[in-house]
Amino acid sequence: TIIEMFMVEANEAVSRLFDGLGISILRRIHPEPAMDDLADLRMMAGASGFRVPDDPDRKDLQKLLNATRGHSASRAIHFAVLKTLTKAEYSPAAVGHFALASDHYAHFTSPIRRYPDLIVHRALEAWLEQTANGTESFGGRKRSQMEQSLRDDERTISENDLVSLGRHCSDTEGTSAAAERSLREFLVMQYLHEHHLGEEVPAVVRASIP
């Protein structure tokens, strides 16, 4: 948990740094839930006696999750909460990360070194070189010159190019996740067929609100 907290703080610090410099970087963004999905959640929670505010924030959703733990409708409501969350994606837009309650969030601390991480690594490397490994700060004309030098550095990428790169990285991430889900479903079905064919097992049927 401590390591994860440090990683989140590092991602937020780097995002705030480049936002202050006016330099675009590739961020991991997570917009707020869509209103249509919140209406479905409000209806489902209300049917079980739980109230959801008209404009819930992250804390309101967490309160709902805590309040419904152990309730017969907890599984359905928890799935409905999950459905409200928009998919996180890569973009230079500084819209924050709803699930982490973060106004600034870049994602560059992945242990598997994803390409979006490397894009941020390169921009951070350019800044470290300009500031003697982060030990020098500038004001006035020198700061403006440093910022312009960063913009001219090939390791920092224009916002338009970052939009395209972010879209590509988000798409490939989605493709990878879909392949993983498909393989997992196949292996589960294969296991059931080989070891539990014909057995009756308990299950939960979940239906979406039309």
Number of C-alpha atoms within 10 A of each C-alpha: 6 7 8 10 10 12 16 18 16 17 21 19 15 19 26 17 15 17 14 9 16 12 19 22 31 30 29 26 26 22 15 19 21 12 13 10 18 21 15 18 25 20 16 21 22 12 11 14 10 14 15 19 10 10 10 15 15 13 10 14 18 12 11 18 15 12 12 19 13 9 11 10 15 18 16 20 22 18 13 20 22 14 16 19 17 16 13 14 19 25 25 22 16 19 17 21 20 18 16 12 14 15 14 23 26 29 25 25 18 12 7 7 11 14 13 23 19 16 20 25 19 17 22 22 13 19 23 14 11 17 13 10 12 11 8 9 11 12 9 7 9 11 13 13 13 18 19 14 15 21 19 12 14 12 17 24 22 15 16 11 12 22 18 14 20 21 15 13 18 19 14 12 15 14 12 12 12 12 12 12 12 12 12 12 12 12 12 12 13 13 12 13 12 9 9 12 11 8 8 7 6 4 6 7 5 9 7 9 10 4
